């Protein structure tokens, strides 16, 4: 490895100047000649039968070019892609849909028709002229009610709303619970609601589709996290060969998982472009984004935890009810089963763990991956479970964590869930966080405040999560990542990554890796991404995988080019390749440092090809695919302090300390940025956010007037520190950090609020009225 | 979130605006800062065919001392009110109220005249204007008239403005000595409008007893509502914690309570009392100097 000049240093993001000066290009900045605009007519009902649709008046409206309904798409456009359909029902078509609703609408916002017009205003106006005759049907929005035999059915032909159930035998966990109780231990039970959230990126979704009839090539510009997957699935949906579809992802203003999807609008815009011969643009508005872009979380968890009187947890039993919403998006069906259940043990060496799950359709927007995707729910279950044990035994929650942590010497460690964790030192992170926040002093202060009748609470979250997916078997397609690295004749390095960074900063970190390895200034490295025509097949950016998987592909590609350059340099220096070393941008012969050629000279030689040794191909370019053998497991401890206004129920977050371990840090500034943003979204779930439907499936949080996003003014400064436990599964030792803050923060705040109120558990979100009602109840029954 | 088609009429004078209002009647809306009207138009909850932009009319943004009155022009922005030394000296409640409206962008655009004319029950400014017993100067096709703030707010989004009329100025009478005022609110965590808010103005005698009290509740009810029972319970009393708490407990009396996902009627009623207690105590403290 070269001298570590850049890796590990907090250099500023190279992508920021264009982003913060308004010079970046987003989908909505595109204006193509002859471009038309698409508007989508959406269901105002949660559940209704479509008796008829009359589009005649809309078609006659000024500037309207076309109006399409499901009838027009029949046999032409395929269903919305699903990555991993589960048996028994989804494999038979349950929850699958075309881009426009046919026969029935199943959630508020379900697309019914589209208008293509010469202006965005004209398209929107014409929506009001489409007459849809709906027969409203009873809706079901509560997944537990939806699972009942008498519930209204979304898919009558399947006779149930339960798409799948995972119910392993309970004998072993039952035995553990019985034994624990027989030995004087405890079993604590708690129902927990992990509410539905709207990912709410700053940039809503958007797509521009252009079809060139002459050679039947389709170009899609989309605000997406997955250019190649979008290209591949969209080609299939439209019946086009993949090489006739090009996806370009311009700047993306936030994804958080919600753009890890192929939505109806991409195929609709493409269909319209193919039919009309004009480019077609669709830009989602904020109310559409809150209504129809995937939501996250929405699980109900039944948690039962057994422990000895000393606080050693002996068994954990979890039943998950996962609300899928009305249809399947890309990973909708597998979030709970593939990402929540395998992680329910958290950091704790629990001898026996049991997980069961029902995944249920309701008349709501589809759920899917939102920052953390199933792992926030798992961390919440594990952290609340430990706190439940601490509360029941009257022990300090930090102590119960210490007792149950997997020990550093146990790694790699197979958990009771079967998940194998790579590396960790959970004790160290907890100790460091406790020291940083002054844990013992805070407990003393809390005791004083309690005596004065004030509500102050301290919450701990020792999380662990899965990153760097992934190894084979998680989905029908491999989750590798690719890098094409080219050194041009001037010695500049071009990195084409198959990942699709959209705010995470890999244009900077990938360049840091290459610059250090080649020993050249970072200014000579350019990272390119987001165009399926120029980047090698990739899997995109999500699941905190891009640095661990895509970064390793870059690293490996650079190693290959270094070897080739050494051979060329050896030839130029008339030395043996084994004696040539690369340092500070110079190839030199061991023991004779004056015998050297520069990186640029070797690059020129390779590209001009006139001085190459025999058997060496001209050019300096290679493409590498990296598929990790296993996932990585970042971890850490967050501790926060809350104070509650007894009069109003408002929760004030007073302090927040985060000690995170994402393995080796390529750029601490970017790590801190990810942690900051992550914490805000995790705190958002605990204190503010929540998608609310009424019982008819009407969305009550369809604007930011009602959906509460966290604001900077409501948050304290975050105090950050870290530990470093590299993963053995990639040469960089990096684990991933994109979702850590979100996963950690919600249980930290939840623990603090329960602690302040002296209760085992309070459901999130901690809206003022909810907390106020609890305080009222406590004041009415002081002994409770 | 694209508004329906409308015709845009920039007015260069109040007379022109009134003429346009009279011409287009119910099909027209006045546009000032636009931070209430434009969002409702984008959601197509409002679809006025004609938008009369009064934001460019010169001479309607000012804060002037005129004898026993401070006159504030209808187009004066929240940001200007927030920073006004004159207002801070006499009516702490006004800059305090302005400072908790929306965010800096909203405060730079939103106007006091627009806020009271829109009469959103959850808005903050109507509460302060009513608590200060301002006089609202309006002009219409039949000339100018003055409406007391207590007579101006009639209900949810409803005021005493007649067709063709617009607010031109809000006039605040200078308070007697030993007067203090304050605004507190419990904000809806999404919109940051008031779930419950209270604007309070109290005057103390030389002995510290309350000689005048004006208390108005925002957010909890269907309009900014005078809390007469609270005022009565304060009169003649020393404004200590216990007295104020008892008086404030009547805050919801006479309110026609609202209810939504951010607060039930019961919660809003209780929060009206909490906000009233806090606002009155703060106002009393300011009155003591």
Interface residues (C-beta under 8 A of the other chain):
Chain A: X120 X121 X124 X125 X285 X286 X287 X647 X648 X650 X687 X688 X692 X700 X701 X703 X704 X705 X706 X707 X708 X709 X767 X768 X769 X772 X773
Chain B: X1 X2 X4 X5 X39 X43 X186 X188 X189 X190 X191 X193 X195 X260 X261 X262 X263 X264 X267 X270 X271 X274
